[in-house]
Amino acid sequence: MPIGSRHRFKNESGQPTRMLITIAPAGLEEMFLEVGEFLSSEADQPSPPTAEDIERLLEAAPRYGLEIFPPSEKPC
């Protein structure tokens, strides 16, 4: 995917899923460590994001060169 391309990930299956994402160049993984949370076991399911979680992500994104658009906006 070209740098700067708008995109999104959406699980339409109705079932929990996992993703394996490769990012180059390195560095964006630091944002996930900053704003994410570790699950205590593989059996745990992440809770839906709170307003505070979303605010933390929106605040961190520009430091990693990201611009996050509202979910209602479709990617180009």
mmCIF file as gemmi writes it, N, C-alpha and C atoms, coordinates in Angstrom:
data_model
loop_
_atom_site.group_PDB
_atom_site.id
_atom_site.type_symbol
_atom_site.label_atom_id
_atom_site.label_alt_id
_atom_site.label_comp_id
_atom_site.label_asym_id
_atom_site.label_entity_id
_atom_site.label_seq_id
_atom_site.pdbx_PDB_ins_code
_atom_site.Cartn_x
_atom_site.Cartn_y
_atom_site.Cartn_z
_atom_site.occupancy
_atom_site.B_iso_or_equiv
_atom_site.pdbx_formal_charge
_atom_site.auth_seq_id
_atom_site.auth_asym_id
_atom_site.pdbx_PDB_model_num
ATOM 1 N N . MET Axp A 1 ? 0.857 -1.152 0 1 0 ? 1 A 1
ATOM 2 C CA . MET Axp A 1 ? 0 0 0 1 0 ? 1 A 1
ATOM 3 C C . MET Axp A 1 ? 0.912 1.228 0 1 0 ? 1 A 1
ATOM 4 N N . PRO Axp A 2 ? 0.675 2.191 -0.867 1 0 ? 2 A 1
ATOM 5 C CA . PRO Axp A 2 ? 1.53 3.38 -0.896 1 0 ? 2 A 1
ATOM 6 C C . PRO Axp A 2 ? 1.434 4.188 0.401 1 0 ? 2 A 1
ATOM 7 N N . ILE Axp A 3 ? 2.525 4.811 0.772 1 0 ? 3 A 1
ATOM 8 C CA . ILE Axp A 3 ? 2.546 5.676 1.95 1 0 ? 3 A 1
ATOM 9 C C . ILE Axp A 3 ? 1.479 6.75 1.789 1 0 ? 3 A 1
ATOM 10 N N . GLY Axp A 4 ? 0.745 7.004 2.851 1 0 ? 4 A 1
ATOM 11 C CA . GLY Axp A 4 ? -0.277 8.043 2.845 1 0 ? 4 A 1
ATOM 12 C C . GLY Axp A 4 ? -1.636 7.588 2.344 1 0 ? 4 A 1
ATOM 13 N N . SER Axp A 5 ? -1.77 6.327 1.95 1 0 ? 5 A 1
ATOM 14 C CA . SER Axp A 5 ? -3.057 5.826 1.464 1 0 ? 5 A 1
ATOM 15 C C . SER Axp A 5 ? -4.039 5.7 2.621 1 0 ? 5 A 1
ATOM 16 N N . ARG Axp A 6 ? -5.249 6.221 2.421 1 0 ? 6 A 1
ATOM 17 C CA . ARG Axp A 6 ? -6.287 6.042 3.437 1 0 ? 6 A 1
ATOM 18 C C . ARG Axp A 6 ? -6.791 4.612 3.346 1 0 ? 6 A 1
ATOM 19 N N . HIS Axp A 7 ? -6.951 3.983 4.495 1 0 ? 7 A 1
ATOM 20 C CA . HIS Axp A 7 ? -7.435 2.611 4.537 1 0 ? 7 A 1
ATOM 21 C C . HIS Axp A 7 ? -8.051 2.342 5.9 1 0 ? 7 A 1
ATOM 22 N N . ARG Axp A 8 ? -8.674 1.199 6.015 1 0 ? 8 A 1
ATOM 23 C CA . ARG Axp A 8 ? -9.222 0.794 7.308 1 0 ? 8 A 1
ATOM 24 C C . ARG Axp A 8 ? -9.286 -0.723 7.36 1 0 ? 8 A 1
ATOM 25 N N . PHE Axp A 9 ? -9.444 -1.214 8.568 1 0 ? 9 A 1
ATOM 26 C CA . PHE Axp A 9 ? -9.622 -2.635 8.805 1 0 ? 9 A 1
ATOM 27 C C . PHE Axp A 9 ? -10.993 -2.801 9.44 1 0 ? 9 A 1
ATOM 28 N N . LYS Axp A 10 ? -11.769 -3.745 8.956 1 0 ? 10 A 1
ATOM 29 C CA . LYS Axp A 10 ? -13.104 -3.96 9.501 1 0 ? 10 A 1
ATOM 30 C C . LYS Axp A 10 ? -13.401 -5.456 9.514 1 0 ? 10 A 1
ATOM 31 N N . ASN Axp A 11 ? -13.777 -5.943 10.666 1 0 ? 11 A 1
ATOM 32 C CA . ASN Axp A 11 ? -14.17 -7.34 10.809 1 0 ? 11 A 1
ATOM 33 C C . ASN Axp A 11 ? -15.675 -7.413 10.614 1 0 ? 11 A 1
ATOM 34 N N . GLU Axp A 12 ? -16.109 -7.984 9.504 1 0 ? 12 A 1
ATOM 35 C CA . GLU Axp A 12 ? -17.539 -8.095 9.223 1 0 ? 12 A 1
ATOM 36 C C . GLU Axp A 12 ? -18.083 -9.493 9.502 1 0 ? 12 A 1
ATOM 37 N N . SER Axp A 13 ? -17.274 -10.336 10.137 1 0 ? 13 A 1
ATOM 38 C CA . SER Axp A 13 ? -17.677 -11.728 10.352 1 0 ? 13 A 1
ATOM 39 C C . SER Axp A 13 ? -18.629 -11.905 11.531 1 0 ? 13 A 1
ATOM 40 N N . GLY Axp A 14 ? -18.646 -10.964 12.458 1 0 ? 14 A 1
ATOM 41 C CA . GLY Axp A 14 ? -19.443 -11.138 13.666 1 0 ? 14 A 1
ATOM 42 C C . GLY Axp A 14 ? -18.753 -12.013 14.706 1 0 ? 14 A 1
ATOM 43 N N . GLN Axp A 15 ? -17.578 -12.507 14.388 1 0 ? 15 A 1
ATOM 44 C CA . GLN Axp A 15 ? -16.792 -13.345 15.29 1 0 ? 15 A 1
ATOM 45 C C . GLN Axp A 15 ? -15.478 -12.644 15.606 1 0 ? 15 A 1
ATOM 46 N N . PRO Axp A 16 ? -14.914 -12.889 16.792 1 0 ? 16 A 1
ATOM 47 C CA . PRO Axp A 16 ? -13.594 -12.314 17.085 1 0 ? 16 A 1
ATOM 48 C C . PRO Axp A 16 ? -12.583 -12.786 16.042 1 0 ? 16 A 1
ATOM 49 N N . THR Axp A 17 ? -11.642 -11.945 15.746 1 0 ? 17 A 1
ATOM 50 C CA . THR Axp A 17 ? -10.619 -12.298 14.764 1 0 ? 17 A 1
ATOM 51 C C . THR Axp A 17 ? -9.267 -11.774 15.21 1 0 ? 17 A 1
ATOM 52 N N . ARG Axp A 18 ? -8.243 -12.206 14.539 1 0 ? 18 A 1
ATOM 53 C CA . ARG Axp A 18 ? -6.886 -11.728 14.798 1 0 ? 18 A 1
ATOM 54 C C . ARG Axp A 18 ? -6.32 -11.205 13.494 1 0 ? 18 A 1
ATOM 55 N N . MET Axp A 19 ? -5.354 -10.317 13.623 1 0 ? 19 A 1
ATOM 56 C CA . MET Axp A 19 ? -4.681 -9.782 12.445 1 0 ? 19 A 1
ATOM 57 C C . MET Axp A 19 ? -3.18 -9.842 12.671 1 0 ? 19 A 1
ATOM 58 N N . LEU Axp A 20 ? -2.466 -10.13 11.614 1 0 ? 20 A 1
ATOM 59 C CA . LEU Axp A 20 ? -1.017 -10.046 11.633 1 0 ? 20 A 1
ATOM 60 C C . LEU Axp A 20 ? -0.665 -8.949 10.64 1 0 ? 20 A 1
ATOM 61 N N . ILE Axp A 21 ? -0.065 -7.877 11.15 1 0 ? 21 A 1
ATOM 62 C CA . ILE Axp A 21 ? 0.244 -6.716 10.317 1 0 ? 21 A 1
ATOM 63 C C . ILE Axp A 21 ? 1.745 -6.51 10.301 1 0 ? 21 A 1
ATOM 64 N N . THR Axp A 22 ? 2.288 -6.314 9.117 1 0 ? 22 A 1
ATOM 65 C CA . THR Axp A 22 ? 3.697 -5.989 8.966 1 0 ? 22 A 1
ATOM 66 C C . THR Axp A 22 ? 3.789 -4.523 8.58 1 0 ? 22 A 1
ATOM 67 N N . ILE Axp A 23 ? 4.606 -3.772 9.3 1 0 ? 23 A 1
ATOM 68 C CA . ILE Axp A 23 ? 4.724 -2.333 9.075 1 0 ? 23 A 1
ATOM 69 C C . ILE Axp A 23 ? 6.17 -2.002 8.746 1 0 ? 23 A 1
ATOM 70 N N . ALA Axp A 24 ? 6.361 -1.251 7.684 1 0 ? 24 A 1
ATOM 71 C CA . ALA Axp A 24 ? 7.709 -0.803 7.322 1 0 ? 24 A 1
ATOM 72 C C . ALA Axp A 24 ? 7.613 0.641 6.855 1 0 ? 24 A 1
ATOM 73 N N . PRO Axp A 25 ? 8.478 1.5 7.257 1 0 ? 25 A 1
ATOM 74 C CA . PRO Axp A 25 ? 9.583 1.242 8.164 1 0 ? 25 A 1
ATOM 75 C C . PRO Axp A 25 ? 9.08 1.058 9.595 1 0 ? 25 A 1
ATOM 76 N N . ALA Axp A 26 ? 9.962 0.549 10.426 1 0 ? 26 A 1
ATOM 77 C CA . ALA Axp A 26 ? 9.621 0.288 11.825 1 0 ? 26 A 1
ATOM 78 C C . ALA Axp A 26 ? 9.308 1.587 12.562 1 0 ? 26 A 1
ATOM 79 N N . GLY Axp A 27 ? 8.593 1.479 13.656 1 0 ? 27 A 1
ATOM 80 C CA . GLY Axp A 27 ? 8.315 2.628 14.512 1 0 ? 27 A 1
ATOM 81 C C . GLY Axp A 27 ? 6.865 2.709 14.935 1 0 ? 27 A 1
ATOM 82 N N . LEU Axp A 28 ? 5.95 2.357 14.029 1 0 ? 28 A 1
ATOM 83 C CA . LEU Axp A 28 ? 4.532 2.465 14.358 1 0 ? 28 A 1
ATOM 84 C C . LEU Axp A 28 ? 4.132 1.507 15.48 1 0 ? 28 A 1
ATOM 85 N N . GLU Axp A 29 ? 4.877 0.414 15.624 1 0 ? 29 A 1
ATOM 86 C CA . GLU Axp A 29 ? 4.564 -0.526 16.706 1 0 ? 29 A 1
ATOM 87 C C . GLU Axp A 29 ? 4.657 0.154 18.067 1 0 ? 29 A 1
ATOM 88 N N . GLU Axp A 30 ? 5.457 1.202 18.155 1 0 ? 30 A 1
ATOM 89 C CA . GLU Axp A 30 ? 5.569 1.954 19.411 1 0 ? 30 A 1
ATOM 90 C C . GLU Axp A 30 ? 4.241 2.604 19.782 1 0 ? 30 A 1
ATOM 91 N N . MET Axp A 31 ? 3.471 3.056 18.783 1 0 ? 31 A 1
ATOM 92 C CA . MET Axp A 31 ? 2.17 3.649 19.071 1 0 ? 31 A 1
ATOM 93 C C . MET Axp A 31 ? 1.234 2.598 19.659 1 0 ? 31 A 1
ATOM 94 N N . PHE Axp A 32 ? 1.256 1.385 19.092 1 0 ? 32 A 1
ATOM 95 C CA . PHE Axp A 32 ? 0.391 0.33 19.622 1 0 ? 32 A 1
ATOM 96 C C . PHE Axp A 32 ? 0.762 -0.005 21.063 1 0 ? 32 A 1
ATOM 97 N N . LEU Axp A 33 ? 2.049 0.005 21.358 1 0 ? 33 A 1
ATOM 98 C CA . LEU Axp A 33 ? 2.48 -0.226 22.739 1 0 ? 33 A 1
ATOM 99 C C . LEU Axp A 33 ? 2.044 0.921 23.648 1 0 ? 33 A 1
ATOM 100 N N . GLU Axp A 34 ? 2.07 2.138 23.127 1 0 ? 34 A 1
ATOM 101 C CA . GLU Axp A 34 ? 1.69 3.318 23.916 1 0 ? 34 A 1
ATOM 102 C C . GLU Axp A 34 ? 0.201 3.349 24.222 1 0 ? 34 A 1
ATOM 103 N N . VAL Axp A 35 ? -0.632 3.059 23.246 1 0 ? 35 A 1
ATOM 104 C CA . VAL Axp A 35 ? -2.076 3.242 23.433 1 0 ? 35 A 1
ATOM 105 C C . VAL Axp A 35 ? -2.833 1.944 23.699 1 0 ? 35 A 1
ATOM 106 N N . GLY Axp A 36 ? -2.211 0.801 23.433 1 0 ? 36 A 1
ATOM 107 C CA . GLY Axp A 36 ? -2.9 -0.478 23.594 1 0 ? 36 A 1
ATOM 108 C C . GLY Axp A 36 ? -2.767 -1.034 24.994 1 0 ? 36 A 1
ATOM 109 N N . GLU Axp A 37 ? -3.329 -2.204 25.171 1 0 ? 37 A 1
ATOM 110 C CA . GLU Axp A 37 ? -3.199 -2.901 26.448 1 0 ? 37 A 1
ATOM 111 C C . GLU Axp A 37 ? -2.961 -4.377 26.161 1 0 ? 37 A 1
ATOM 112 N N . PHE Axp A 38 ? -2.168 -5.001 27.003 1 0 ? 38 A 1
ATOM 113 C CA . PHE Axp A 38 ? -1.899 -6.427 26.863 1 0 ? 38 A 1
ATOM 114 C C . PHE Axp A 38 ? -3.038 -7.213 27.491 1 0 ? 38 A 1
ATOM 115 N N . LEU Axp A 39 ? -3.394 -8.32 26.857 1 0 ? 39 A 1
ATOM 116 C CA . LEU Axp A 39 ? -4.369 -9.23 27.441 1 0 ? 39 A 1
ATOM 117 C C . LEU Axp A 39 ? -3.62 -10.194 28.349 1 0 ? 39 A 1
ATOM 118 N N . SER Axp A 40 ? -4.278 -10.638 29.413 1 0 ? 40 A 1
ATOM 119 C CA . SER Axp A 40 ? -3.594 -11.503 30.369 1 0 ? 40 A 1
ATOM 120 C C . SER Axp A 40 ? -3.414 -12.924 29.85 1 0 ? 40 A 1
ATOM 121 N N . SER Axp A 41 ? -4.256 -13.346 28.906 1 0 ? 41 A 1
ATOM 122 C CA . SER Axp A 41 ? -4.098 -14.676 28.315 1 0 ? 41 A 1
ATOM 123 C C . SER Axp A 41 ? -4.725 -14.679 26.93 1 0 ? 41 A 1
ATOM 124 N N . GLU Axp A 42 ? -4.425 -15.723 26.154 1 0 ? 42 A 1
ATOM 125 C CA . GLU Axp A 42 ? -5.001 -15.824 24.815 1 0 ? 42 A 1
ATOM 126 C C . GLU Axp A 42 ? -6.509 -15.969 24.862 1 0 ? 42 A 1
ATOM 127 N N . ALA Axp A 43 ? -7.042 -16.464 25.967 1 0 ? 43 A 1
ATOM 128 C CA . ALA Axp A 43 ? -8.482 -16.667 26.09 1 0 ? 43 A 1
ATOM 129 C C . ALA Axp A 43 ? -9.23 -15.357 26.312 1 0 ? 43 A 1
ATOM 130 N N . ASP Axp A 44 ? -8.537 -14.328 26.781 1 0 ? 44 A 1
ATOM 131 C CA . ASP Axp A 44 ? -9.179 -13.039 27.048 1 0 ? 44 A 1
ATOM 132 C C . ASP Axp A 44 ? -9.593 -12.359 25.749 1 0 ? 44 A 1
ATOM 133 N N . GLN Axp A 45 ? -10.683 -11.65 25.814 1 0 ? 45 A 1
ATOM 134 C CA . GLN Axp A 45 ? -11.144 -10.844 24.691 1 0 ? 45 A 1
ATOM 135 C C . GLN Axp A 45 ? -10.964 -9.38 25.064 1 0 ? 45 A 1
ATOM 136 N N . PRO Axp A 46 ? -10.486 -8.562 24.142 1 0 ? 46 A 1
ATOM 137 C CA . PRO Axp A 46 ? -10.351 -7.142 24.469 1 0 ? 46 A 1
ATOM 138 C C . PRO Axp A 46 ? -11.727 -6.517 24.665 1 0 ? 46 A 1
ATOM 139 N N . SER Axp A 47 ? -11.796 -5.562 25.558 1 0 ? 47 A 1
ATOM 140 C CA . SER Axp A 47 ? -13.051 -4.851 25.764 1 0 ? 47 A 1
ATOM 141 C C . SER Axp A 47 ? -13.19 -3.791 24.673 1 0 ? 47 A 1
ATOM 142 N N . PRO Axp A 48 ? -14.423 -3.384 24.365 1 0 ? 48 A 1
ATOM 143 C CA . PRO Axp A 48 ? -14.599 -2.311 23.377 1 0 ? 48 A 1
ATOM 144 C C . PRO Axp A 48 ? -13.883 -1.046 23.851 1 0 ? 48 A 1
ATOM 145 N N . PRO Axp A 49 ? -13.382 -0.236 22.927 1 0 ? 49 A 1
ATOM 146 C CA . PRO Axp A 49 ? -12.659 0.971 23.338 1 0 ? 49 A 1
ATOM 147 C C . PRO Axp A 49 ? -13.581 1.965 24.041 1 0 ? 49 A 1
ATOM 148 N N . THR Axp A 50 ? -13.065 2.568 25.086 1 0 ? 50 A 1
ATOM 149 C CA . THR Axp A 50 ? -13.793 3.614 25.799 1 0 ? 50 A 1
ATOM 150 C C . THR Axp A 50 ? -13.516 4.956 25.122 1 0 ? 50 A 1
ATOM 151 N N . ALA Axp A 51 ? -14.23 5.979 25.524 1 0 ? 51 A 1
ATOM 152 C CA . ALA Axp A 51 ? -13.971 7.327 25.007 1 0 ? 51 A 1
ATOM 153 C C . ALA Axp A 51 ? -12.54 7.744 25.33 1 0 ? 51 A 1
ATOM 154 N N . GLU Axp A 52 ? -12.05 7.348 26.499 1 0 ? 52 A 1
ATOM 155 C CA . GLU Axp A 52 ? -10.671 7.678 26.888 1 0 ? 52 A 1
ATOM 156 C C . GLU Axp A 52 ? -9.657 6.95 26.002 1 0 ? 52 A 1
ATOM 157 N N . ASP Axp A 53 ? -9.944 5.694 25.649 1 0 ? 53 A 1
ATOM 158 C CA . ASP Axp A 53 ? -9.06 4.938 24.75 1 0 ? 53 A 1
ATOM 159 C C . ASP Axp A 53 ? -8.96 5.629 23.391 1 0 ? 53 A 1
ATOM 160 N N . ILE Axp A 54 ? -10.099 6.042 22.871 1 0 ? 54 A 1
ATOM 161 C CA . ILE Axp A 54 ? -10.128 6.702 21.563 1 0 ? 54 A 1
ATOM 162 C C . ILE Axp A 54 ? -9.388 8.029 21.624 1 0 ? 54 A 1
ATOM 163 N N . GLU Axp A 55 ? -9.593 8.781 22.683 1 0 ? 55 A 1
ATOM 164 C CA . GLU Axp A 55 ? -8.896 10.062 22.844 1 0 ? 55 A 1
ATOM 165 C C . GLU Axp A 55 ? -7.387 9.85 22.912 1 0 ? 55 A 1
ATOM 166 N N . ARG Axp A 56 ? -6.959 8.822 23.627 1 0 ? 56 A 1
ATOM 167 C CA . ARG Axp A 56 ? -5.525 8.518 23.734 1 0 ? 56 A 1
ATOM 168 C C . ARG Axp A 56 ? -4.943 8.178 22.353 1 0 ? 56 A 1
ATOM 169 N N . LEU Axp A 57 ? -5.678 7.415 21.558 1 0 ? 57 A 1
ATOM 170 C CA . LEU Axp A 57 ? -5.23 7.075 20.206 1 0 ? 57 A 1
ATOM 171 C C . LEU Axp A 57 ? -5.162 8.317 19.322 1 0 ? 57 A 1
ATOM 172 N N . LEU Axp A 58 ? -6.198 9.135 19.355 1 0 ? 58 A 1
ATOM 173 C CA . LEU Axp A 58 ? -6.222 10.347 18.526 1 0 ? 58 A 1
ATOM 174 C C . LEU Axp A 58 ? -5.117 11.317 18.918 1 0 ? 58 A 1
ATOM 175 N N . GLU Axp A 59 ? -4.781 11.347 20.189 1 0 ? 59 A 1
ATOM 176 C CA . GLU Axp A 59 ? -3.71 12.217 20.677 1 0 ? 59 A 1
ATOM 177 C C . GLU Axp A 59 ? -2.336 11.696 20.251 1 0 ? 59 A 1
ATOM 178 N N . ALA Axp A 60 ? -2.163 10.385 20.261 1 0 ? 60 A 1
ATOM 179 C CA . ALA Axp A 60 ? -0.862 9.787 19.927 1 0 ? 60 A 1
ATOM 180 C C . ALA Axp A 60 ? -0.609 9.727 18.425 1 0 ? 60 A 1
ATOM 181 N N . ALA Axp A 61 ? -1.63 9.535 17.63 1 0 ? 61 A 1
ATOM 182 C CA . ALA Axp A 61 ? -1.473 9.287 16.188 1 0 ? 61 A 1
ATOM 183 C C . ALA Axp A 61 ? -0.57 10.294 15.469 1 0 ? 61 A 1
ATOM 184 N N . PRO Axp A 62 ? -0.748 11.598 15.652 1 0 ? 62 A 1
ATOM 185 C CA . PRO Axp A 62 ? 0.113 12.544 14.925 1 0 ? 62 A 1
ATOM 186 C C . PRO Axp A 62 ? 1.599 12.391 15.248 1 0 ? 62 A 1
ATOM 187 N N . ARG Axp A 63 ? 1.925 11.95 16.448 1 0 ? 63 A 1
ATOM 188 C CA . ARG Axp A 63 ? 3.339 11.744 16.803 1 0 ? 63 A 1
ATOM 189 C C . ARG Axp A 63 ? 3.97 10.626 15.978 1 0 ? 63 A 1
ATOM 190 N N . TYR Axp A 64 ? 3.124 9.781 15.396 1 0 ? 64 A 1
ATOM 191 C CA . TYR Axp A 64 ? 3.603 8.662 14.585 1 0 ? 64 A 1
ATOM 192 C C . TYR Axp A 64 ? 3.285 8.87 13.102 1 0 ? 64 A 1
ATOM 193 N N . GLY Axp A 65 ? 2.932 10.089 12.741 1 0 ? 65 A 1
ATOM 194 C CA . GLY Axp A 65 ? 2.687 10.41 11.337 1 0 ? 65 A 1
ATOM 195 C C . GLY Axp A 65 ? 1.353 9.934 10.805 1 0 ? 65 A 1
ATOM 196 N N . LEU Axp A 66 ? 0.388 9.699 11.692 1 0 ? 66 A 1
ATOM 197 C CA . LEU Axp A 66 ? -0.922 9.208 11.27 1 0 ? 66 A 1
ATOM 198 C C . LEU Axp A 66 ? -1.987 10.281 11.395 1 0 ? 66 A 1
ATOM 199 N N . GLU Axp A 67 ? -2.935 10.227 10.493 1 0 ? 67 A 1
ATOM 200 C CA . GLU Axp A 67 ? -4.136 11.052 10.576 1 0 ? 67 A 1
ATOM 201 C C . GLU Axp A 67 ? -5.306 10.086 10.614 1 0 ? 67 A 1
ATOM 202 N N . ILE Axp A 68 ? -6.099 10.142 11.663 1 0 ? 68 A 1
ATOM 203 C CA . ILE Axp A 68 ? -7.219 9.219 11.829 1 0 ? 68 A 1
ATOM 204 C C . ILE Axp A 68 ? -8.506 9.95 11.487 1 0 ? 68 A 1
ATOM 205 N N . PHE Axp A 69 ? -9.296 9.324 10.618 1 0 ? 69 A 1
ATOM 206 C CA . PHE Axp A 69 ? -10.552 9.907 10.16 1 0 ? 69 A 1
ATOM 207 C C . PHE Axp A 69 ? -11.718 9.251 10.892 1 0 ? 69 A 1
ATOM 208 N N . PRO Axp A 70 ? -12.851 9.956 10.997 1 0 ? 70 A 1
ATOM 209 C CA . PRO Axp A 70 ? -14.025 9.366 11.651 1 0 ? 70 A 1
ATOM 210 C C . PRO Axp A 70 ? -14.462 8.095 10.925 1 0 ? 70 A 1
ATOM 211 N N . PRO Axp A 71 ? -15.042 7.131 11.645 1 0 ? 71 A 1
ATOM 212 C CA . PRO Axp A 71 ? -15.467 5.874 11.015 1 0 ? 71 A 1
ATOM 213 C C . PRO Axp A 71 ? -16.469 6.078 9.889 1 0 ? 71 A 1
ATOM 214 N N . SER Axp A 72 ? -17.221 7.166 9.925 1 0 ? 72 A 1
ATOM 215 C CA . SER Axp A 72 ? -18.229 7.397 8.891 1 0 ? 72 A 1
ATOM 216 C C . SER Axp A 72 ? -17.615 7.773 7.544 1 0 ? 72 A 1
ATOM 217 N N . GLU Axp A 73 ? -16.36 8.209 7.539 1 0 ? 73 A 1
ATOM 218 C CA . GLU Axp A 73 ? -15.708 8.573 6.282 1 0 ? 73 A 1
ATOM 219 C C . GLU Axp A 73 ? -15.122 7.33 5.635 1 0 ? 73 A 1
ATOM 220 N N . LYS Axp A 74 ? -15.512 7.084 4.396 1 0 ? 74 A 1
ATOM 221 C CA . LYS Axp A 74 ? -14.999 5.915 3.686 1 0 ? 74 A 1
ATOM 222 C C . LYS Axp A 74 ? -13.6 6.206 3.162 1 0 ? 74 A 1
ATOM 223 N N . PRO Axp A 75 ? -12.741 5.194 3.186 1 0 ? 75 A 1
ATOM 224 C CA . PRO Axp A 75 ? -11.399 5.404 2.625 1 0 ? 75 A 1
ATOM 225 C C . PRO Axp A 75 ? -11.485 5.688 1.139 1 0 ? 75 A 1
ATOM 226 N N . CYS Axp A 76 ? -10.528 6.411 0.646 1 0 ? 76 A 1
ATOM 227 C CA . CYS Axp A 76 ? -10.485 6.729 -0.787 1 0 ? 76 A 1
ATOM 228 C C . CYS Axp A 76 ? -10.063 5.521 -1.583 1 0 ? 76 A 1
